[in-house]
């Protein structure tokens, strides 16, 4: 009999291995043809059992009840199940009390078609149980292993109940090893829907489709403004622009560009930051740029101005070495005169010690245009020569007047006085270098 039980176990294990080697049966496709919209299947069950016990046991047979919970691995044919059970092992002798056994286990289950219809399955698992028998000295927890075959029906009724039947060979490591057979029938209740309603896509409607060709407008400088609307057609790459394609002025604080204490020597981390700055502005070949060095209020005004100039020059020299055009880049030390934070705190002084990069913006030419932006007929862009020649064209009109010589003298002298006054007003914000080229001969001469 024990040989027959071992044959049952071997047959169950062989069937399980054969099923596991088969290709996984694909589940029903979802509405879009994929399986991702199907939920993982899970269920609970209750089973009543009859036990055909090993002949070495004192009890000859038994009954029991078990609970189980199962869940699908991914979206395939593999499931796992956890079981709890309690059993009454009957001795069928009036003078010998019945034995009892309870425990739990975990099984790996392979279902042929994912339990969505009538489904055969095979299982293999392990667990532990407590044997309560006679004599009491033999009561203990023991390991068990089981293998089995079974089947479940298709979902029935509103709640999708299924009938389940199975047979398991159980090796119980009790008193040197016992070989039992357990037959079970019961019900399963699904915890997730087993049949998803298929939502069919709407039938395609044949429509006449008109292909509209969209002509891409040229943008030569790549600033995002088409050439036909671009008033500054040669904006350097990467320079932010306004709505008409002209570059915007920028003031960039070179955060992280630091120097050794009381020196104009750049730190190693500063060089990495300036390398990135150089990559962005070295192609700004037609845009004036300036570097301004600033200090905190520690030290005298003259010393801070000298130190800020040295530091601005150091940054300029390094950027030029990295390819930034030197003829468009100037450096100016501003000293402590333009703080951005309170010099009364260390944090404020740290913010005031800085180098700023000023990038000049572009200006669109001011010429008369129509509603579409095109120049009016007969209009040309003003040039520097035309601007300076304009006053000369008005002079013959004045000399052609019939005024007396005295009046003519007054007419000539009056503009001379205005010519002297105007430069005095605009000279205040200008630097010495800017003023030198704009000086004009005195009117008397």
C-alpha positions in Angstrom: 0.0 0.0 0.0 2.9 2.4 0.8 4.4 1.6 -2.6 1.1 2.6 -4.2 1.0 5.8 -2.3 4.5 6.7 -3.5 3.4 5.9 -7.0 0.5 8.4 -6.6 3.0 11.0 -5.4 5.4 10.4 -8.3 2.6 10.6 -10.8 1.4 13.9 -9.4 4.9 15.3 -9.5 5.4 14.1 -13.1 2.2 15.7 -14.2 3.2 19.0 -12.5 6.5 19.0 -14.2 4.9 18.2 -17.6 2.4 21.1 -17.2 5.1 23.5 -16.1 7.1 22.7 -19.2 4.2 23.6 -21.5 4.0 27.1 -23.1 2.0 29.6 -21.1 -1.5 29.9 -22.5 -2.1 33.6 -23.3 -5.2 35.1 -21.6 -7.9 36.9 -23.5 -6.8 40.1 -25.0 -8.1 43.4 -23.7 -10.0 45.9 -25.7 -6.8 47.3 -27.2 -5.4 43.9 -28.0 -3.1 43.8 -24.9 -3.2 41.9 -21.6 -2.3 44.8 -19.4 -5.9 45.9 -18.8 -6.7 42.5 -17.2 -6.5 42.4 -13.3 -4.5 39.7 -11.5 -6.9 36.9 -10.4 -7.4 36.1 -6.7 -9.8 33.9 -4.9 -10.7 32.3 -1.5 -12.1 28.8 -1.0 -13.4 26.4 1.6 -12.9 22.6 1.2 -14.2 19.5 3.0 -11.8 16.6 3.1 -11.6 12.8 3.5 -8.3 11.3 4.5 -7.0 7.9 3.6 -4.2 7.5 6.2 -1.0 5.5 6.3 -1.5 2.0 7.6 1.2 2.6 10.2 -1.0 5.1 12.0 -3.3 4.1 14.7 -6.2 6.1 13.1 -7.4 4.5 9.9 -9.1 7.5 8.2 -10.2 11.0 8.9 -12.2 14.1 7.9 -11.3 17.7 7.9 -12.0 21.2 6.7 -9.7 23.7 5.1 -9.5 27.4 4.0 -7.4 28.7 1.2 -6.4 31.9 -0.5 -4.9 32.0 -4.1 -3.5 34.7 -6.3 -2.1 34.9 -9.8 1.6 35.6 -10.7 1.6 38.4 -13.2 -0.8 37.5 -16.1 0.1 33.9 -16.8 -0.8 30.4 -15.8 1.1 30.4 -12.4 -0.7 30.9 -9.1 0.3 30.6 -5.4 -2.1 29.3 -2.7 -1.9 29.5 1.1 -4.0 26.9 3.0 -5.1 26.4 6.6 -6.7 23.2 7.8 -7.9 21.2 10.8 -8.5 17.4 10.7 -10.0 14.7 12.9 -8.1 11.4 12.5 -10.5 8.6 13.6 -9.3 5.4 15.3 -12.8 3.7 15.0 -12.1 2.1 18.4 -14.1 2.8 21.5 -11.2 2.6 23.8 -8.8 4.7 21.8 -9.4 8.5 21.4 -9.3 10.0 18.0 -6.2 11.9 16.9 -6.2 15.5 15.7 -4.0 17.4 13.2 -4.0 21.1 12.2 -1.6 23.2 10.2 -0.9 25.3 7.1 1.1 25.3 3.9 2.0 27.2 0.8 1.6 25.7 -2.7 2.7 26.6 -6.2 -0.1 26.0 -8.7 -0.1 25.6 -12.5 -3.5 26.1 -14.2 -4.0 25.1 -17.7 -6.1 28.1 -18.8 -5.8 30.7 -16.0 -9.0 29.5 -14.3 -11.2 31.5 -16.6 -13.2 28.4 -17.7 -13.2 24.7 -16.7 -9.6 24.4 -15.5 -7.5 21.4 -14.6 -4.5 22.2 -12.4 -1.5 20.7 -10.6 0.1 21.8 -7.4 3.2 21.2 -5.3 3.9 22.7 -1.9 5.2 22.4 1.7 4.0 23.3 5.1 3.8 22.4 8.8 1.2 20.7 11.0 0.7 19.8 14.7 -0.1 16.1 15.4 -2.1 15.6 18.6 -2.3 11.9 19.3 -1.8 9.1 21.8 0.5 9.0 23.7 0.8 12.7 24.4 4.6 12.4 24.3 4.3 12.1 20.5 2.5 15.4 20.1 4.7 17.8 18.1 5.0 20.0 15.0 6.1 18.2 11.9 7.1 19.2 8.4 5.0 18.0 5.5 5.1 18.1 1.7 2.3 17.6 -0.8 1.6 17.2 -4.5 -1.7 17.0 -6.2 -4.1 17.3 -9.1 -7.5 18.9 -9.3 -9.9 20.9 -11.3 -12.3 23.9 -10.9 -15.4 24.6 -12.9 -16.3 27.8 -14.8 -17.8 30.7 -12.8 -21.4 30.0 -11.8 -24.1 32.4 -10.8 -24.0 36.1 -10.0 -21.0 35.9 -7.7 -18.9 33.6 -9.9 -18.7 30.6 -7.4 -16.8 27.6 -8.7 -16.8 24.0 -7.6 -13.4 22.6 -6.8 -12.2 19.0 -6.5 -8.7 17.8 -5.8 -6.6 14.9 -4.6 -3.2 15.3 -2.7 -0.5 13.0 -1.7 0.9 14.2 1.6 4.2 13.1 3.2 4.0 13.9 6.9 7.3 13.7 8.8 5.5 12.2 11.9 7.0 9.2 13.7 9.5 8.6 11.0 7.3 9.5 8.0 3.7 8.9 7.1 2.1 8.7 3.6 -1.4 10.0 3.5 -3.9 10.7 0.7 -6.4 13.7 1.0 -9.5 14.0 -1.2 -11.2 17.4 -1.0 -14.3 19.1 -2.6 -15.6 22.6 -2.0 -16.3 26.0 -3.4 -14.2 28.9 -4.5 -15.3 32.6 -4.5 -13.4 35.0 -6.8 -12.1 38.2 -5.3 -11.4 39.8 -8.7 -13.6 39.8 -11.9 -12.7 36.8 -14.1 -14.3 38.1 -17.3 -13.6 41.6 -18.3 -16.3 43.2 -20.5 -14.8 43.8 -23.9 -15.1 47.4 -25.0 -15.0 47.4 -28.8 -13.6 50.5 -30.4 -16.0 52.4 -32.6 -16.1 51.4 -36.2 -13.9 53.6 -38.4 -15.9 56.1 -40.4 -14.6 56.7 -43.9 -14.0 60.4 -44.3 -12.4 62.4 -47.0 -9.2 63.8 -45.6 -7.7 66.9 -47.0 -4.0 67.2 -46.6 -3.0 70.7 -45.9 0.6 71.6 -46.7 2.0 73.9 -44.1 4.9 76.0 -45.4 7.7 76.3 -42.9 8.9 79.9 -42.7 12.7 80.3 -42.8 14.5 81.4 -39.6 18.1 81.9 -40.6 19.5 82.8 -37.2 17.4 80.2 -35.3 16.0 82.6 -32.7 12.4 81.5 -33.2 11.3 84.6 -35.2 10.8 83.9 -38.9 13.0 86.0 -41.2 10.1 87.9 -42.7 9.3 89.3 -39.2 12.9 89.4 -37.8 14.2 93.0 -37.4 17.6 91.7 -36.2 18.4 88.9 -38.6 21.8 88.0 -37.3 21.2 87.4 -33.6 23.8 85.1 -32.0 22.7 81.6 -31.2 21.4 81.2 -27.7 20.7 84.9 -27.1 17.1 85.6 -25.8 15.1 87.8 -28.1 12.0 89.9 -28.1 9.0 89.6 -30.3 10.7 91.1 -33.3 13.8 89.0 -33.1 16.2 91.5 -31.4 18.5 90.3 -28.6 17.6 91.3 -25.1 20.1 92.9 -22.8 21.2 90.7 -19.9 23.0 91.1 -16.6 24.3 87.8 -15.3 25.9 87.4 -11.9 28.6 84.8 -12.2 27.6 82.9 -9.1 30.4 80.5 -7.9 33.2 82.5 -9.5 35.5 83.1 -6.5 39.0 84.2 -5.8 41.7 83.5 -3.3 41.5 85.7 -0.2 42.6 89.3 -0.9 43.8 88.3 -4.4 42.7 88.2 -8.0 43.5 84.5 -8.4 40.6 82.3 -9.6 39.8 79.1 -7.6 39.7 75.8 -9.5 35.9 75.6 -9.2 35.6 79.0 -10.7 37.5 77.9 -13.8 34.9 75.2 -14.5 32.1 77.8 -14.3 33.9 80.2 -16.6 34.4 77.3 -19.1 30.6 76.9 -19.3 30.1 80.7 -19.7 32.7 80.8 -22.5 30.9 78.1 -24.4 27.7 80.1 -24.4 29.1 83.6 -25.3 32.2 83.0 -27.5 30.1 83.2 -30.6 28.6 86.6 -29.6 31.1 88.2 -32.0 28.9 91.3 -32.7 27.5 91.9 -29.3 29.3 94.3 -26.8 29.8 92.7 -23.4 31.4 94.0 -20.2 32.5 92.5 -16.9 32.0 94.4 -13.7 33.9 93.5 -10.5 32.4 94.3 -7.1 33.7 94.1 -3.6 32.3 94.4 -0.1 32.9 97.4 2.2 36.0 95.9 4.0 39.0 98.1 3.2 39.4 101.5 1.7 37.5 102.7 -1.3 40.6 103.0 -3.4 41.9 99.6 -2.5 38.5 97.9 -3.2 38.3 99.7 -6.6 41.8 98.5 -7.5 41.1 94.9 -6.3 37.8 94.7 -8.2 39.5 95.9 -11.4 42.2 93.2 -11.1 39.5 90.6 -10.6 37.4 91.7 -13.5 40.6 91.7 -15.7 41.4 88.2 -14.6 38.0 86.9 -15.6 38.2 88.8 -18.9 41.7 87.3 -19.7 40.5 83.8 -18.9 37.4 84.1 -21.1 39.4 85.4 -24.0 41.7 82.4 -23.7 38.6 80.2 -24.0 37.6 81.8 -27.3 35.5 84.8 -26.3 36.2 87.7 -28.7 38.3 90.2 -26.8 37.3 93.2 -28.9 33.7 92.9 -27.7 34.6 92.2 -24.0 35.6 94.9 -21.5 36.3 94.9 -17.8 35.6 97.5 -15.1 36.3 97.5 -11.4 33.3 99.0 -9.5 34.7 98.7 -6.0 32.3 98.7 -3.1 29.9 101.4 -4.5 27.1 99.1 -5.8 26.2 96.6 -3.1 23.2 94.2 -3.6 23.0 93.2 0.1 23.7 94.6 3.6 27.5 94.9 4.2 26.7 94.6 8.0 26.5 90.8 7.8 28.9 88.2 6.5 26.1 86.7 4.3 25.5 90.2 2.8 29.2 90.8 2.2 29.5 87.5 0.5 26.7 88.5 -2.0 28.4 91.8 -2.6 31.7 90.2 -3.6 30.8 89.3 -7.2 31.5 89.5 -10.9 28.7 90.5 -13.3 28.5 89.9 -17.0 26.6 92.6 -18.9 25.5 91.7 -22.4 24.2 94.5 -24.5 20.9 94.1 -26.3 20.1 94.7 -30.0 18.0 97.6 -31.3 15.7 97.3 -34.3 16.2 100.0 -37.0 13.6 102.8 -36.7 12.3 103.2 -40.2 8.7 104.0 -41.3 6.9 100.7 -42.1 3.4 99.7 -43.1 1.0 97.4 -41.2 2.8 94.3 -42.5 6.2 95.5 -41.3 7.5 96.4 -44.8 9.2 99.8 -45.4 7.1 102.4 -47.0 7.8 103.0 -50.7 10.7 105.5 -51.3 11.9 105.0 -47.7 15.5 104.0 -46.9 17.1 103.1 -43.7 18.9 106.1 -42.1 22.7 105.9 -42.1 25.3 107.7 -40.0 26.3 109.9 -43.1 22.7 110.8 -43.7 22.2 111.8 -40.1 25.1 114.1 -40.0 24.2 115.6 -43.4 20.7 116.6 -42.4 21.6 119.9 -40.6 23.6 121.0 -43.7 20.6 120.7 -46.0 18.7 123.2 -43.8 21.4 125.9 -43.9 20.7 127.1 -47.5 17.1 127.8 -46.6 18.3 130.0 -43.8 20.8 131.9 -46.0 18.2 132.4 -48.7 16.1 134.4 -46.3 15.9 138.1 -46.8 17.0 138.8 -43.2 19.4 141.7 -42.5 23.0 140.9 -41.8 22.4 141.4 -38.1 19.5 139.0 -38.2 21.6 136.5 -40.1 24.3 136.8 -37.4 21.7 136.1 -34.8 20.4 133.1 -36.7 23.9 131.6 -36.9 24.9 132.4 -33.4 21.8 130.9 -31.8 22.4 127.3 -32.9 26.0 127.8 -31.8 24.9 128.4 -28.3 22.7 125.3 -28.3 25.5 123.2 -29.7 27.7 124.0 -26.8 25.0 123.4 -24.2 23.9 119.9 -25.4 27.1 118.0 -25.0 27.4 119.3 -21.5 24.1 117.5 -20.6 25.0 114.1 -22.1 28.6 114.2 -21.0 27.8 113.5 -17.3 27.2 109.6 -17.6 29.8 109.1 -20.3 33.3 107.8 -19.6 36.4 109.7 -20.6 37.0 107.3 -23.5 33.5 107.9 -24.8 33.8 111.7 -24.6 37.1 111.9 -26.5 35.9 111.0 -30.0 32.8 113.1 -29.8 34.4 116.5 -29.1 33.7 119.1 -31.9 35.5 122.4 -32.8 34.1 125.4 -31.1 31.4 127.2 -33.2 33.5 130.4 -33.4 36.3 128.5 -35.2 
